[in-house]
Amino acid sequence: MMNSRVLCLGAVALLAAGSAAFAQTDAASYPSQRVTFVVPFSAGSNTDGQARIIADKLGELWKQPVIVENRPGVPGTASVAKAPPDGYTLMLTSSGHPVANVITRSAPFDPVKDFAGVTQTTSVPAALVSPPELPANTVGEFIALAKQKPGALNFASAGTASTSYLAGEVFKQVAKIDIVHLPHKGAPEAMTSILRNDSQLYFGSANLTTELLDAKKIGILAVSSGKRFPPLPNVPTVKESGLPDYEYDSWFGVMAPAGTSKPILAKASHDIAQVLQMPDVAQAMKNQGLIVVTQAPDQFDAMIKSEAERYGKILRDAGVGAN
């Protein structure tokens, strides 16, 4: 009886060792075919621009085509959750991802359990953008206007699972104001909403606002980060503007379907970090006002889980996600 048990345990150990060896071998040859880089936002968005820079360099490094596909919204993210966990479908997403199933309760995926983190890529603060004709030039003036006209002002977002929505919803709660959310297909459409004065506030990536600000097509009330954003040195933070409890930095990062082997995740993470450290890529990110930040897969997973809990509670307490 004892010998049978020993043999059984030995067989299990051999199977485990064989599986680990297979995974290592699989990672050593990865990738051996085309890799699809899914962007769950529209073309022209901040996420899309980063994905194309990274994909081009990964293609050169891997000597395999790396194709960017724009699949905006919840369906795009869901398609990655359902993809084979073999490393050939990756997704570059933003910091709205951890609470996607809180914002949209019908989302057919769990943003934590159905995905494996690969690495963060960059971070950037949001700029609180407004139409130039809005009679409010500061955060304080905007809050006062919103309180005078509850429910009359709109804030635009790049979609209900986007960073711009989350930043706006948290601001709405901290400021204790009643403003209406207007979701859009992506960042370009949300900015167009501001240019047309259909919306009066948009938490857009600060790095994409300087040209429009210089042309006086938009106004900027503040930036969301704890410190001022170097390309916009004269723009105060929200904290400096009277809301000391508000701070929000957007991040972008690469994810894979849950179940992707750790060796493949580690290789993809290492190679993406290598790409981001290339001088021309680092300069391209800097030119866009993006701060390069890389992490090991387990670190990125821990951050996503933490943000899902933190921001999920904030949104649920606000009654968000009834759809």
Buried (B, 14 or more C-beta within 10 A) or exposed (E): EEEEEEEEEEEEEEEEEEEEEEBEEBBEEBBEEEBBBBBBBBEBBBBBBBBBBBBBBBBEBBEBEBEBBBBBBBEBBBBBBEBEBBBBBBBBBBBBBBBBBBBBEEBBBEBBEBBBBBBBBBBBBBBBBBBBEBEBEBBBBBBEBBEEEEEEBBBBBBBBBBBBBBBBBBBBBBBEBEBEBBBBBBBBBBBBBBBEEBBBBBBBBBBBBBEBBEEEBBBBBBBBBBEBBEBBEEBBBBBBBBBEEBBBBBBBBBBBBBEBBBBBBBBBBBBBBBBBEBEEBBEBBEEBBBBBBBBBBBBBBEBBBEBBEEBBEBBEEEEBBEE
